[in-house]
Amino acid sequence: MATNTELLQIARRDRAAAEILPELKSRFSAEALAQGVVLRELGDFLWAIDSASEPYLYVDDAPTPAMTKLAGSNVWIHAARLLQGRAHAHYFRVNGEVHGDRVDTAAFTEDHYPKPGVPQGQLSEHMVNRSGVYQDWPISWWVYASPGVDSAIPSPVMIWFDGEGLLSRENNDRLFTVTENLVAQGKLPPMLHVLTSPGEVNPETMRVQGPNRRRRSLLYDTVNDDFNKMIFGELLPKVEPMFKVRKDGYSVAASGQSSGAIGAFNMAWQRPEAVSRVYSKIGTYTSIQWRYGQAGHNERFGFQDPAGFMDGGNIFPFMIRKWPRKNIRVFLSDGNYDLENNHGSWPLQNLQMANSLKMAEYDFRFTFGNSQHNSTQGGAQNPEALAWLWRDYDQNRTEQTYEMDPDEKDKPYFRVQIMNR
């Protein structure tokens, strides 16, 4: 059996090669091939579908050249090389109708894979903090120390939301591997990642489920200083017996996706002197936690809510424009197939965030792909985003005034183009 890399090379060299069909059948079930599949390694992609009628493949919303039918079968394939460090979407059309789901796939970079000679960091055991800030709510958390961290020397730190989803080295983020490669290249300082969950994880599934999951929005989407109180008042003091942590905001970053992204931005917005770097992925800058006249017992989240009114993340684009500029550096990422629901529009709110950051002359970067509400775009961009966020970091400094890149000042605001009507 060929490796994935070998099969992709064969397909790019000769799409009618006889060995492709048995290789595909050894990897995918008949049901999966009938639905349509994709195989990728770095920037090389191979799409395949078993269809009696000629299928048409669309990649990043554009039709590809005609697919190749493999001899002796109804399996059709197409191979191409795509831009690495980005998510790419595909779907099939058969008999004039969309067949199956639109699928996002990350094109990884070399930094997403382990490299010879690059040592691995260390991940702590699973720990649980019963938070006094959140009425004794249990919060699962972990500490990852990259190569080069010295337990006797204070280290820079990144706070990660939904940390239970980052523990596997095979997920879309590949956070630990990316960190190790960037540290080895000098693009990141040796650092600690503090991984937090919105509740206590189930040890069998390593997920926050059931009633525990319902408070995620309360912790992440609420526009106040409570999460900072938990991080700086409860969690980081518990890290200190294991590793020393730098306490200057210059050396502290936060990152998350969806509600975790607004949680990360909110940390820096509330305390820019304590958190000055933000990586926001598919950020929920919408009205999930906005409410009015609901003081009392909150049935949805199961807690006593003393606030009759509470702001939601939808106000951030407007606060950025009207508030004095805060010393924050922000990498912002979203896609035009992100969510639209009664809480708001994720794509439009992220565009608003980008234009607001530009108007107020923040040090920011914004990438806008065609991905849906998932981890593929953010995961694909992790090496780029982390290197950009920590660029020019100097361990001998404790502060820096972030300035907008001169090239960004010369660029226009982002504009919307209706593309599907």
C-alpha positions in Angstrom: 0.0 0.0 0.0 1.4 3.4 -1.0 1.6 6.2 1.5 -0.7 9.2 1.1 2.2 11.2 -0.2 3.1 8.6 -2.8 -0.6 8.2 -3.9 -1.0 12.0 -4.3 2.2 12.1 -6.4 1.0 9.3 -8.6 -2.4 11.1 -9.1 -0.7 14.4 -10.0 1.6 12.7 -12.4 -1.0 10.4 -14.1 -4.7 10.7 -13.1 -5.5 7.5 -15.0 -2.8 5.4 -13.3 -4.1 1.8 -12.6 -2.9 1.7 -9.0 -5.1 4.7 -7.9 -8.4 2.8 -7.8 -7.3 -0.1 -5.5 -5.5 2.5 -3.3 -8.7 4.5 -2.9 -10.8 1.4 -2.1 -8.3 0.4 0.5 -8.7 3.8 2.3 -12.4 4.5 1.9 -15.6 2.5 2.2 -18.0 2.2 -0.7 -20.4 4.5 1.1 -17.8 7.1 1.6 -16.7 7.0 -2.1 -20.4 7.3 -3.2 -20.7 10.5 -1.0 -17.3 11.9 -2.3 -14.0 12.0 -0.5 -10.8 14.1 -0.3 -7.3 13.1 0.5 -4.7 15.7 1.2 -1.1 16.1 2.3 0.4 19.6 2.6 -0.8 21.4 -0.5 -1.6 18.3 -2.6 -5.2 17.3 -2.9 -7.0 14.3 -4.4 -10.8 14.3 -4.7 -12.8 11.1 -5.6 -16.4 10.1 -6.0 -18.2 7.0 -7.2 -21.0 8.1 -9.6 -22.7 6.5 -12.5 -23.3 10.0 -14.0 -20.4 12.4 -14.6 -19.8 14.5 -11.5 -18.6 18.1 -11.4 -16.3 19.3 -8.7 -16.2 22.8 -7.3 -13.2 23.9 -5.2 -13.3 27.3 -3.5 -16.5 28.0 -5.3 -14.9 27.6 -8.8 -15.5 24.6 -11.1 -12.4 22.5 -11.7 -11.5 20.9 -15.0 -13.4 17.7 -15.9 -12.8 14.9 -13.5 -11.0 11.7 -14.7 -12.9 8.4 -14.8 -10.8 5.5 -13.6 -10.8 2.5 -15.9 -13.2 -0.4 -15.0 -15.2 1.7 -12.5 -17.5 4.6 -11.9 -14.9 6.3 -9.7 -13.9 9.8 -10.9 -10.9 11.7 -9.5 -9.3 15.1 -9.7 -5.9 16.1 -8.3 -4.5 19.6 -7.7 -2.0 21.5 -5.6 -3.6 24.3 -3.5 -2.3 27.1 -1.4 -0.9 25.9 2.0 -1.8 27.5 5.3 -5.5 28.0 4.2 -8.7 26.0 4.3 -10.2 25.0 1.0 -13.8 24.1 0.4 -15.2 21.6 -2.1 -18.5 20.1 -3.1 -19.8 17.9 -5.9 -22.7 18.3 -8.4 -24.3 15.3 -10.0 -27.2 15.5 -12.4 -27.4 19.2 -11.9 -27.9 18.9 -8.1 -25.5 19.5 -5.2 -24.4 16.1 -4.0 -23.6 15.7 -0.3 -22.2 18.4 1.9 -19.9 21.3 1.4 -16.6 20.2 3.0 -13.7 22.4 4.3 -10.2 20.9 4.4 -7.1 22.4 5.8 -4.0 22.6 3.6 -1.3 22.2 6.2 2.2 23.6 6.1 5.5 21.9 6.9 5.2 23.4 10.4 2.1 21.3 11.1 4.2 18.1 11.0 6.8 16.8 13.4 10.4 17.5 12.2 13.5 15.4 12.8 15.6 16.8 15.7 12.8 19.1 17.0 12.0 18.1 20.6 8.5 17.9 22.0 7.1 19.9 24.9 5.4 18.5 28.0 1.7 18.5 28.8 0.5 18.4 32.4 -2.2 16.1 33.8 -5.8 17.0 33.6 -6.7 19.4 36.5 -10.0 20.9 37.7 -10.5 24.3 39.2 -13.7 25.0 41.1 -14.1 28.7 40.3 -15.1 31.1 43.0 -15.8 33.7 40.3 -18.4 31.4 38.7 -20.2 30.1 41.8 -18.0 27.0 42.3 -18.3 25.9 38.7 -15.7 23.2 37.8 -13.2 24.2 35.1 -10.9 21.7 33.4 -7.5 22.9 32.6 -4.0 21.8 31.5 -0.5 23.4 31.1 1.7 22.7 28.1 5.4 23.8 28.3 7.2 24.1 25.0 10.9 23.1 24.6 13.1 25.7 26.1 10.9 26.5 29.1 12.9 26.8 32.3 10.8 26.2 35.4 13.0 28.7 37.3 12.6 31.5 34.7 9.3 33.3 34.1 7.9 32.4 30.7 5.5 34.1 28.3 2.0 32.5 28.3 -1.0 32.0 26.0 -4.4 31.4 27.4 -6.5 29.1 25.2 -10.3 28.7 25.3 -11.9 25.3 24.6 -8.6 23.7 25.5 -9.9 20.2 25.6 -10.1 20.3 21.8 -6.4 21.1 21.5 -5.0 18.2 23.4 -4.6 15.8 20.4 -1.6 16.3 18.2 -3.7 15.1 15.2 -6.4 17.8 15.3 -6.8 20.7 12.9 -4.9 23.1 15.2 -1.8 20.8 15.9 -1.0 23.5 18.4 1.8 21.6 20.2 3.6 20.6 17.0 3.3 24.0 15.5 4.6 25.6 18.7 7.6 23.2 18.8 8.6 23.9 15.2 8.2 27.7 15.6 10.2 27.7 18.8 13.0 25.7 17.0 13.0 28.4 14.3 13.1 31.3 16.7 9.7 32.5 15.5 8.2 31.9 19.0 9.8 32.3 22.4 9.7 29.2 24.6 6.3 29.5 26.2 3.5 28.1 28.2 0.0 27.3 26.9 -2.7 27.3 29.6 -5.6 25.3 28.1 -8.9 26.0 29.7 -12.4 24.4 29.2 -15.8 26.0 30.0 -16.6 23.1 32.4 -15.3 19.8 33.6 -14.5 17.4 30.8 -15.8 13.8 30.6 -12.7 11.7 31.1 -13.9 9.1 28.6 -14.8 11.5 25.8 -12.5 14.4 26.8 -15.4 16.8 26.0 -17.6 19.1 28.1 -21.1 17.7 27.7 -24.6 18.1 28.9 -25.3 20.7 31.6 -21.6 21.5 31.8 -21.7 22.7 28.2 -24.5 25.2 28.7 -22.4 27.6 30.7 -19.8 28.0 27.9 -21.5 31.0 26.5 -21.8 32.6 29.9 -18.1 32.3 30.5 -17.0 33.2 27.0 -19.5 35.6 25.4 -20.2 37.8 28.4 -18.7 41.3 28.0 -17.2 41.9 31.5 -14.1 41.2 33.5 -15.2 37.9 35.2 -13.0 35.6 33.0 -9.9 37.7 33.8 -10.7 37.4 37.5 -10.7 33.6 37.2 -7.6 33.4 35.1 -5.4 35.9 37.0 -7.0 35.3 40.4 -7.4 31.5 40.3 -5.6 29.6 37.5 -2.3 31.4 37.0 -1.5 31.3 40.7 -1.9 27.5 40.4 0.5 27.4 37.5 3.3 29.1 39.6 4.2 26.0 41.6 4.9 24.2 38.3 6.3 27.0 36.2 7.0 30.7 36.7 4.8 32.9 34.6 5.5 36.4 33.2 2.9 38.9 34.4 3.6 41.8 32.0 0.8 42.0 29.4 3.5 42.2 26.7 4.2 38.5 27.4 0.6 37.3 27.6 -1.7 36.3 24.8 -5.2 34.8 24.5 -6.7 32.7 21.7 -9.9 30.9 20.9 -12.5 30.2 18.2 -16.1 31.0 18.0 -17.3 32.1 21.5 -13.7 31.4 22.6 -12.5 34.0 20.2 -14.6 36.8 21.7 -13.6 35.5 25.1 -10.0 36.0 24.1 -10.6 39.5 22.7 -12.6 40.4 25.7 -9.8 39.5 28.0 -7.5 42.0 26.3 -10.2 44.6 25.9 -10.9 44.5 29.7 -7.2 44.3 30.7 -4.8 45.4 27.9 -2.2 45.9 30.5 -2.4 42.1 31.4 -3.2 40.6 27.9 -2.0 42.4 24.8 -2.0 39.7 22.0 -5.1 38.1 20.6 -5.7 35.4 18.0 -9.4 35.3 17.1 -10.8 32.5 14.9 -14.4 32.6 13.6 -15.2 35.0 16.4 -18.7 35.3 17.8 -19.0 39.1 17.9 -22.8 38.7 18.0 -25.6 39.2 20.5 -25.6 35.8 22.2 -25.2 37.2 25.7 -27.1 40.4 25.1 -30.2 40.6 27.2 -32.5 43.1 28.8 -34.9 42.9 31.8 -34.0 39.3 32.7 -32.7 39.6 36.2 -33.4 36.5 38.3 -33.0 32.8 37.7 -31.7 32.1 34.2 -33.4 29.0 33.0 -31.2 28.5 30.0 -27.9 28.5 31.9 -29.2 27.4 35.3 -27.8 30.2 37.5 -29.0 33.3 39.4 -28.5 36.3 37.2 -28.4 39.6 39.0 -28.0 41.6 35.8 -31.2 43.0 34.2 -29.1 44.2 31.3 -26.0 42.8 29.8 -24.0 43.7 26.7 -23.2 41.2 24.0 -20.2 40.8 21.7 -22.1 42.6 19.0 -21.1 46.0 20.5 -17.3 45.4 20.1 -17.0 46.7 16.5 -18.6 50.0 17.6 -16.7 50.3 20.9 -13.4 49.9 19.0 -14.3 52.8 16.8 -15.4 55.1 19.6 -13.1 54.1 22.5 -9.6 55.4 22.9 -7.2 53.0 21.2 -6.0 50.2 23.6 -2.6 48.7 23.3 -3.6 45.3 21.7 -2.3 43.3 18.8 -5.0 41.2 17.0 -4.9 38.5 14.4 -8.5 38.0 13.2 -9.7 35.2 10.9 -13.1 34.2 9.5 -14.8 32.9 6.4 -17.8 33.9 4.3 -19.7 30.7 5.0 -19.7 31.3 8.7 -23.0 31.4 10.7 -26.1 33.5 10.2 -28.7 33.1 12.9 -30.9 35.1 15.3 -27.8 36.2 17.2 -26.3 37.9 14.2 -24.0 37.5 11.2 -20.6 36.1 12.0 -19.0 37.1 8.7 -20.3 40.6 8.7 -19.4 41.2 12.4 -15.9 40.0 11.7 -15.6 42.3 8.8 -16.9 45.1 11.0 -14.2 44.2 13.6 -11.5 44.4 10.9 -12.7 47.7 9.6 -13.0 49.1 13.1 -9.5 47.9 14.1 -8.2 49.6 10.9 -10.1 52.8 11.6 -8.7 53.1 15.1 -5.2 52.2 13.7 -4.7 49.0 15.7 -1.8 46.6 15.0 -4.0 44.0 13.4 -4.2 41.4 10.6 -7.4 40.1 9.0 -7.8 37.0 6.8 -11.1 36.1 5.3 -11.6 32.8 3.6 -14.5 30.7 2.4 -14.7 28.3 5.3 -17.7 27.5 7.5 -18.0 27.6 11.3 -15.3 25.1 12.1 -11.6 24.9 13.0 -10.1 24.3 9.5 -9.2 27.9 8.5 -7.8 28.8 12.0 -6.0 25.5 12.3 -4.4 25.9 8.8 -3.2 29.4 9.7 -1.8 28.6 13.2 1.9 28.9 12.1 1.3 32.1 10.3 -0.9 33.6 13.0 1.3 32.7 16.0 4.5 33.9 14.3 2.8 37.2 13.4 1.4 37.7 16.8 4.7 37.1 18.6 6.9 38.8 16.0 9.7 41.0 17.4 9.1 39.6 20.9 12.1 40.4 23.1 12.3 38.6 26.4 14.3 41.5 27.9 11.4 43.9 27.4 8.2 44.2 29.5 6.2 46.5 27.2 5.8 47.7 23.7 3.5 50.2 22.0 1.9 48.4 19.1 1.6 50.4 15.9 -0.3 49.7 12.7 1.9 48.3 10.0 2.6 51.2 7.5 1.6 48.9 4.6 -1.8 48.4 6.3 -2.4 52.2 6.5 -2.2 52.4 2.7 -4.8 49.7 2.1 -8.5 50.4 1.7 -11.3 49.3 4.1 -12.7 45.8 3.5 -15.8 45.9 1.3 -18.7 43.4 0.9 -19.6 41.8 -2.4 -22.7 39.7 -2.8 -21.6 36.5 -4.4 -24.5 34.0 -4.3 -27.3 36.0 -6.0 
